[in-house]
């Protein structure tokens, strides 16, 4: 067997010596004689002939279903002003079971290890610090990108050299752009997210960077356009004299937040996203010259938050009423459109295409 003999240098304490053998063809590394890839002074065997690796630390059983690999360590030494300090980079396979395992990248300072990044058996990459993707090309993430640091969550896109109007982030679904962050001017960026099949949009109109530390302020008001519903009834609805009537709605023009149900609680528009809403109702009472007519918006079955009343129109003309209000709604709050009349008998709220009876709410802040 061929051997290569080198003179020994002046070794320091704890020096690790790795030696190997080769076969007749000078190719196959067969063993690791004296030394290790970890701090426990154990000579780890190679996994197979010619393969450099750190073997498992044990063999799994029903009682212990996962044994990590031995560590592959790159160790350096740094001066802290008073003494030398070891600093280690560690590569380790962490095994939970035969179907749950990951390759982990850690650092060790003194006795303290910190997990910096890992990639699991499904290819999911987890990074505990900042993930910086540089370069001038397009960088695509085929899977979800999650920011889980609760104290200072950040997704940073540097646009120092971007021109006004340039896109710095696109959100796509099935190949179509659903959201865009772009440069509005030197100091501001514009943000909009497309929602719904009809292409309605949500706008955060402008941000401004306040100082060198990157603090951000919303400069213009947060607007949610397209978040709401408009409903109607496609038949005349009878109302009794001097009696409150809560109008039901059996049809929807649009509903972008599951606000209305045509099968249950058909009188209600229910808030599923808290905020300030513009709420409107439009009705047409059948012609009758006697008494008054009113329409009101009622909150949660008890509180009137919008009201309009007027005298009946004489002759053969219908009496038209529009009630509108802006109100701050919490999740699960609901509003209804109630009407009344004192004509002396039953009177219809007439169906009129596109304007009676109609009820809507849309988020404005």
GULO-837453 format. One record per residue (C-alpha): x, y, z. Coordinates in steps of 0.25 Angstrom, whole numbers, plus 5000, padded with zeros to 4 digits. Example, Ala and Ser with C-alpha at 12.3 -4.5 7.8 and 13.67 -1.06 7.14 Angstrom:
<atoms>
504949825031/505549965029/
</atoms>
This chain:
<atoms>
500050005000/500550144996/500850235008/501050385008/501950425020/501950575024/502850635035/502150675048/501950825051/502050875065/500650835069/499850915079/498950845090/497650785084/498150785070/497350695062/498050605052/497350545040/498050435033/497550335022/497950225013/497750204998/497650074990/498550034979/497850124970/498150244979/496650274979/495850214990/495950275004/495650165014/495750215028/495950335038/497050285048/497250395058/496450525059/494950565058/493950655052/493450695066/493850745080/493650605087/495050545082/494350435076/494950375063/493650375054/493750265042/493450305028/492050265023/492550185012/493850165004/494250294998/493150375005/493550485015/492450505025/491950505040/491150385044/489950375052/490050395067/489250265069/488250165063/486750205064/485850105072/484350115075/484750185088/485650285082/485250305068/486250405064/487750425066/488450545060/489650535052/491050565058/491450715056/492350765045/493050885051/493851005046/494551065058/495251205058/495851285070/495551435072/496151525082/495051595091/496051705097/496451615109/496551465104/496351375092/494951325089/494651205080/493551235070/492951115063/492051095051/491350965052/490650875041/489750775047/488550685042/487450685053/486550565052/485150565059/484750435051/484950365038/483950465032/484350595039/485750635038/486550765034/487950815031/488350915041/489351025041/489751075055/490751165062/491351145075/491951255084/492551195097/491551095102/490351155095/489851105081/488851185072/488151125061/488251215049/487651145037/487051005033/486450935021/485550825024/485250695016/484150765008/485150875004/484550985013/485651085017/485551155030/486451265034/486451335048/487151455043/487151545031/487051475017/487751565007/487551534993/488451624984/488751644970/488051714958/487251604953/485851544956/485751464969/484551374970/483951304982/483151184977/482551154991/482051245003/482951345010/482651365024/483251465034/483051405048/483951505057/482851565065/483751685071/484251735058/483651675045/484251715032/484151685018/485251785011/485251824997/486351924994/486052024983/487152124984/487352134970/485952104965/485252214957/483852274960/482752174956/483652054957/483151924964/483951874975/483051764979/481951684972/481051584978/480551474968/479451374968/479351264957/480251354948/479451484950/479951604958/479051624970/479851724977/480851834975/481751914983/482352024974/483152154975/482152274976/483252384977/484652414983/484152384997/482852304996/482352174991/481052134987/480351994990/479151934985/478651794985/477651734975/476451654981/475251584976/474951534962/474551674957/475851734960/475451824972/476651884979/477151914993/478052034994/479052085004/479252214997/480652255002/481752225012/482852315016/484252285022/484352375033/485852355037/487152285034/486652165043/485552135034/484352175042/483152175033/481852265034/480552245027/480452385019/479152365013/477852305019/477752155018/476552125008/475951995005/475152004992/474351884988/474251825002/472751825004/471351774998/470151824991/468851744991/467451764986/466051694986/465451664972/464051674977/463051774983/463051764998/461751795006/461851885018/460651895028/460152035033/460852095045/461751965046/463251955046/463651865034/465151805033/465351785018/465951645014/466851635002/466851514993/467951554982/469351614982/470051714973/471351684979/471951634992/473451634995/473451595009/472351495012/471551605017/470151555013/469451425012/468351405002/467851275010/467951315025/467751455032/467451515018/467151645025/468551665030/469951725025/470951665035/472351725037/473451625035/474551725035/474551835046/474551985041/473752105037/472652075027/471852155018/470452095019/469252135009/467852095007/466952124995/465452104994/464252144986/462852144993/461652124984/460852254981/459952304992/459752444997/459452415012/460452415023/461952405024/462952305020/464352275026/465552185025/466552155035/467852075037/467851995050/469051935057/469051795063/467551795064/467351915074/468152045071/467752135060/468952195053/468352265041/466952315038/466152395028/464752435028/463852515019/462452545015/461752455004/461852514990/460452544985/459752504972/460252384965/461752394968/462452294977/463152344989/464652314988/465552315001/467052295002/467752285016/469252285017/470152285029/471652255033/471852165045/473052095052/472651945052/473351835059/473451685054/472051625055/471251755056/470151755046/469251855040/467851845035/466951945026/465551965033/464452045027/463152105032/461852175027/460552225032/459752235019/458552175026/458752035020/459751935014/460652005004/461751934995/463251964995/463351954980/464451874972/465051964962/466251914955/467651964961/467052054971/465951994980/465951934989/467451934990/468451925003/469951935003/471151955012/472551985007/473852005016/474452145015/475452135027/
</atoms>
